[in-house]
Amino acid sequence: AWPATIAISFPTPSSPMDATTIVLMLGTAGMLFGIPPCLRLLNMEADGHFGYLLLIPGFAALMYALMTFGVGTQTFQGQTVPLLRYLDWLVTTPIMIGYAAYVAGTSKRGIVGAALVDAVMIGLGTAAVVTAPPTQWIFFGLAALCHLVLLGALYGPIRQNAWDQPSARQRLARLLVNHTGLLWITYPVVWVFGPGLQLISATGVSIMIMYMDVLAKVPFVYFVYRSREVFTDANARSAPSTASVAPAHTA
């Protein structure tokens, strides 16, 4: 007799035509557009720490792909929450903050400090989603406080450091700071009307967050790619001048 047939099943979206699934698929595709410029940057002979930059769209695309198949999805307070969204932010947003600070010429201590505040903010925001009122509003308030501290760092010492950089790098630093700082203001607003007051459906929240995520991450890496010369120029300035090491010619 033939051996019993072994059935192998693969994870599939719980509802192929579900609007949230479609949104997550679009998010995956959108994040993939940020990978090619990062790969091109990796081929450059420049000290731009581009490996960190690749993690921004790369890890986000992976998380969105897993969320498409329902991985890490839980229900809290009657709303479906893809927890991998917060894992995505916990990894990628500190890199974005740290990279903006790095381009601005911030010290390693300042870079780590800003990234750490961001990570704490994401952790508190996650706690605000998985807990019930009034506890969730306490966590949200603490996360909002961290957000204010982060904005103070971005538009305070980090932006100030950029003024000491060459003009091209200064412009890139200000662009990254403004792009990140201003766009991220919309996230707590979505949280208040979504998971907080539950005036927006889970699908509506997914649409808005997917749009903001792609808009935050993909242009970020393209901004760096477009201004990649600032990193090669920095290397050129740090290299010893040929004229200074060449032997002097006498008449």
N, C-alpha and C positions, 0 to 999 in steps of 0.2 A: 504494500500500500504506500501511496505517496505520503510524505510527511505533511503534517498540518501546515496550512498556509499561515505565514507570519504577517500580520497586518502592521504596516508602518505608517504612522500619521504625522503630518507636519503641522505646525501652528499656522492657522489662517485667521484673517480678521473675523471677529465674531459676527459682524454684519457687513458683508462686502459693500453694500450700497449705503451704509450708515454715513451720515454727513461728517461725523467726527473722524471716522476712518479716512475719508477722502481728504479732509483737512490735514491729517497727519501725513498722508502720502505726499501731499503738496509741500508740506514742510520738509520732508526728506529730500524731495527733488530740489527744493530751493536751496537747502544747505549745500548740496553737491556742487552748486555753481561757485561756491567759495573755495573749493579744493584746488582747481587748476592754478590760480595765481599763487597759492601757497607752495605748490610743487615747483613752480618756476622760480620762486624766491629761494628755495632750497638749493637750486643749482648755481646761485650767485656766490661769488667769492667776496662775501661781506659779512661782517659781524652784526647781523640783525636779529639773532636768536629766532630765526624763522620757524624752527621746529615747534616752538610754543604756539606760534601763530597758526600752524596747521591744525592744532588740536581744536581750535575754535569752531570751524565749520565741520571738521572731520568727526569729532566726538558728538556734536549736535546732530549730524546726519545719522549716526549710529543710533542715538537715543530715539530720534523720531521714527526710524525704521522699526525699532523694537516696540515702540508705543503703537505703531500701526497694527501690530499683531496682538495687542492687548497685554503685553508684558508689563508687569508692575502696576497694573490698573486696580485701584481700590475705590470703594464708595465711602465717603465721609459726609455726614450731615445731609444725606440724600443726594449728593452730587458725586459724579464719577470723576476721580482725580488720577491722572497718570503720574505716578510718583517719579518716573524716570525723567520727567520734565525738570524736577527739582535737582535730580542728580546731574542733569545736563548743566543747569545753572551753577551748581556747586563747583563744577570743574571749569566751565568756560568763562563765566563772568569774572572770577578773580584774575584769569589770564588777560582778559581784555583790560581790566583796570590796571593790572601790573604792566602791561605792554604800553599803554598810554603814558604811564608814569616813567617807564624806561625811555621812551622816545623823548620825553620832556627833560631827560637828564637827571631824574630823581635818584637819590642814593638807594643802595640795596635795602637798607633799613626802611626807607620810606616806601619803596615798592612792596616789600613784604607786609608792612603795616597796612597799607591801603587794600591789598589783596585779602588780608586777614579780616578786616572790617567787612568787606564784601561777603566773604564766606560765612561769617557770623550772621549777617543780614539774611542770607539765603536759608541758613539753618533755622532761624527764628521764623521766617516766612513759611517754611515747610511745617513747622509746629503749629502755626496759625491755621493751616489748612486741615490738619488731621485732628484738631481738638474742637471741642464744642464751646459755645458762648457760656460765660463771659471770658473763659480762659483764652480763646482764640484771639480776642481783641487785645488782650494783654500782650500776647506774642506779636500781634501785628503792630502794636504801638512801639514795642522794643525794636522790631525790624525797621519801622519807619524812622526811629531815632538813629539807628545805624546808617540808614540811607542819607539822613541829613549830615551825619559826620562824614560820610563818603563824598557827598557833594561839596562839603566844606574843604575836604582835602583836594578834590579835583580842581575847584575854582580858587583855591588858596595856594598852598605851597607847590602843588604839582604844576599848575598853570604858571606860577611865578618862576619856577625853575626853567620853564621853556624859554623865557626871555634871555637866558644866558647861552642859548644854542644858536648855531648859524641860522640864517633867515629861513632856508628851505625846511630844515628840521623843526624850527619853531612853528612854521605854518602847519606842518603835519601833526605836531603835538597838539596844537590848539584845535585842529579839526577832529582828532580822535577824542579829545576831552569833551568837546561840544556835542559830537555825535553820540557819545555814550551817555554823558550827563543829562542832556535834554531829553533824549528818547526814553531813558529809563524812568523818567517821572511818570510816564503813563502806566507803568506796571502796578503800582499801588492803587491807582484809580480803578483799574480793571478788577483788582482783588476786592476792593470795597463793594463794588456793585455785583461781583460774581460770587466767589466763595463766601464773602462776608455777609452781605444783605440778601444774596441769592435772588437778585433782580434780573440777572442775566443767566441764561441756561448754560449748561456745560458745553454745549456745542458752540454757543456764541462766544464763550470765554476762549475755547480752543481756536476759533477763527482769529480773534483779536491777538491772542498771544503768539500764534504761529506767524502772523503777519509781522508783529513787532520783533519776534526772534530773528526771522530772516532779514528784516530790515536792519537790525542791530549788528548782526554778525557778518553777513556777506559783504556789504559795503565797507565794513571795517577793514577786512583783509585787502579789498581792492584799493582802498585809500593808501595802504602801506605799499602795495605793489606799484601803484601809480607814482609814488614818491620814493621808489627804491634807491634812486641815486644818492639820497642823503646818507645812506649807509656806506656806499662805496666812496663818497666824498670824504666821509669821516676817516675811512681807512687810509685814503690818500694823504690826508693831513697828518695822520699819526705816523706815516712812513718817513724815514730819514730822507732828507733832500739830497738829490744827486750832487747838486752844486756844493753842498756843505761838506761832503765827504771826498770829493774829487781833489786830487793834489793841485796845488796852485801852480800855474805856469809863469815862469819869469822870462822876461825879455832877454 
